[in-house]
């Protein structure tokens, strides 16, 4: 990409900002894509799915966006 002063954290932060501003997916999907744990202990106990298809869609959109830079 020709960027030499970027950090992994900065790239992840840009992804999260982009998710919130440019997509309509729930924040939980963006957080799951970043491998962040969300919710309290009880909520996590009932969270059984991985939202893989929604995360796959999100990452395809991100790839299109990042590739257009």
ABEGO torsion letter per residue (X at the ends): XGBAABBAAAAAAAAAAAAAAABABBAAAAAAAAGBBBEBAAAAAABABAGAAAAAAAAAAAAAAAAAX
